[in-house]
Amino acid sequence: MRGMQEAGAAKRWFIGLWLALLALRLWLAARLPLFVDEAFYWQEGRHPAWAYSDLPGLTAWLARVGDALGDGTLALRLPFLAIAAAIPWLVVRMTARELDAKAGWQAGTLALLLPLAGTLGLLALPDVPLLLATVLCLDAGLRVLRRVDAMAAAELALGLAIGGLTHYRFVAVIAVGFLALLALRQGRVALRDPRVWAAIAIGALAWLPLLLWN
């Protein structure tokens, strides 16, 4: 009973902080002038392509979605704000599964208090989908260490695809994740499963538009 009460209190703290930060981000996003890089992605989004000279296509595609929602910087940033708002919930779900509900809500609250997470989405930048891809891959990695199944493989494929379509920097996430799997016995077992390699192959295809452009 006490554990449920503590989990409930942790949940209320998380939701209250999440709502407060979301309202603050929306207010700031509507008032901050367009950043130089944002203007670049906004213009790229007005000329849809599979990849661009500086980055893969996802950031420009998201900017195009925002631009279609209305005029002004808030509309442009809405897809990024929505993704940023979803990431703490993924942290909650991941931690609750690995530990317990109370720890999940506490982890989500701590994620909100991080400077990067707290301000994420204010600007229409690649950092937003890049962090989403990283969290998805981390969650999928933890799941395949327990047991490889279709859902874990699909989440891994989704994370790898989003990362590959977002930024070159995602290569670092791939390298660290692969080394972690190789270092752990459960990871080496997971790497022998064809579903994991199917997910990796799907993630690799996400880099194809950028390679063809270059």
Beta strands, then each sheet from edge to edge (+ up, - down):
end
